[in-house]
Amino acid sequence: MTIEFSGRRHVVAASRVAFEASVEGREVWCSVSLDALNDHFGNDGTSSHALLSTFENARLRIEEAAKRLLAHNGGQSVELETGDFK
């Protein structure tokens, strides 16, 4: 299964950062929760700037976790939570 990330991302309701993936050429939106950003990546704010900055600094780990879940669920959208990071 081919999975790539476009770099498009934005903050959405409930303090989540949504980001786009391409799965076999199909656009799929994923997100990572505020709790995951706080617990695993050192986020310390709720502003869009803080969330996007934390996301960018942890992008590789977040995308790897998303890729693992996308491969497991057949390429359906995923919402990463704190338990998805080991």
C-alpha positions in Angstrom: 0.0 0.0 0.0 1.5 3.4 -1.0 1.0 6.1 1.7 2.4 9.6 1.3 1.8 12.8 3.2 1.1 16.1 1.3 2.2 18.6 4.0 -1.3 20.1 4.2 -2.3 20.5 7.8 -4.4 22.8 10.0 -5.9 23.0 13.5 -9.4 21.7 13.9 -12.1 21.7 16.6 -11.2 20.0 19.9 -7.6 21.2 19.5 -6.6 18.5 17.0 -4.1 19.0 14.1 -5.5 17.5 10.9 -3.1 16.5 8.2 -3.6 15.0 4.7 -2.3 11.7 3.5 -2.5 10.1 0.1 -3.4 6.4 0.2 -3.1 4.7 -3.2 -3.7 8.1 -4.8 -6.8 8.8 -2.6 -6.9 11.8 -0.3 -7.4 10.8 3.4 -7.4 13.2 6.3 -5.9 12.2 9.6 -5.5 14.0 12.9 -3.6 14.0 16.1 -5.1 15.0 19.5 -4.0 17.7 21.8 -3.4 15.1 24.5 -1.0 13.2 22.2 0.9 16.4 21.4 1.1 17.3 25.1 2.0 13.8 26.4 4.6 12.8 23.7 5.9 15.9 22.0 6.2 18.6 24.6 3.3 20.9 23.5 2.5 23.5 26.0 -0.3 25.6 24.5 -3.7 25.5 22.8 -3.1 28.2 20.2 -3.0 27.3 16.5 0.6 28.5 16.5 1.6 26.2 19.4 -0.2 23.2 18.0 1.2 23.5 14.5 4.7 24.2 15.8 4.6 21.1 17.9 3.2 19.1 15.0 6.0 20.3 12.7 8.7 19.4 15.2 7.2 15.9 15.6 6.0 15.4 12.0 8.1 12.3 11.3 7.0 10.4 14.3 3.3 11.4 13.9 3.3 10.5 10.2 5.0 7.1 11.0 2.2 6.4 13.6 -0.4 7.4 11.0 1.2 5.3 8.3 1.1 2.3 10.7 -2.6 2.7 11.4 -3.5 3.5 7.8 -1.8 0.3 6.7 -3.7 -1.6 9.4 -7.1 -0.2 8.7 -7.0 -0.4 4.9 -6.4 3.3 4.3 -9.3 4.8 6.2 -8.9 8.2 8.1 -7.3 7.9 11.5 -7.5 10.0 14.6 -4.2 9.5 16.6 -4.5 9.6 20.3 -1.9 9.5 23.1 -2.0 5.6 23.2 -1.0 5.4 19.6 2.6 6.5 20.4 4.8 4.1 22.2 
